[in-house]
Amino acid sequence: MKSIVNRFMMMFGGVFAAFALIIATISANSACMWITHQPKLPDDVRKLRKF
């Protein structure tokens, strides 16, 4: 079972990493719908913002 999971992560790990970067960039450039809840962004995600 462990070898199947390792093989799957080796095949699709890059896709997951790229998808995570895209989601982080989108969330860095948007605001929360709820006025009272805007969580703090990590510094690494803050660098992805467009000015």
C-alpha positions in Angstrom: 0.0 0.0 0.0 2.8 2.4 0.9 4.5 1.8 -2.5 1.2 2.6 -4.3 0.9 5.9 -2.4 4.6 6.8 -3.1 4.2 6.0 -6.8 1.1 8.2 -7.0 2.8 11.1 -5.3 5.8 10.8 -7.5 3.5 10.9 -10.6 1.2 13.7 -9.5 3.2 15.6 -6.9 4.2 18.4 -9.3 0.6 18.9 -10.4 -0.5 19.2 -6.8 2.3 21.7 -6.1 1.3 23.8 -9.2 -2.3 23.7 -8.2 -1.5 24.9 -4.6 0.6 27.8 -6.0 -2.4 28.9 -8.2 -4.8 28.7 -5.3 -2.5 30.7 -3.1 -2.1 33.4 -5.7 -5.8 33.7 -6.2 -6.5 33.9 -2.5 -3.7 36.5 -2.0 -5.5 38.8 -4.5 -9.0 38.5 -3.1 -10.7 39.5 0.1 -13.0 37.5 2.4 -16.8 37.9 1.8 -17.4 38.3 5.5 -16.4 41.7 6.7 -15.5 40.6 10.2 -13.2 37.7 9.2 -10.1 38.5 7.2 -7.4 36.0 8.3 -3.8 37.1 8.2 -1.8 35.9 5.2 1.6 34.3 5.6 4.6 36.4 4.4 5.3 33.9 1.5 1.8 34.2 0.2 1.8 38.0 0.6 4.7 38.2 -1.9 2.4 36.7 -4.6 0.1 39.7 -4.5 -0.2 41.9 -7.5 0.2 45.6 -6.8 
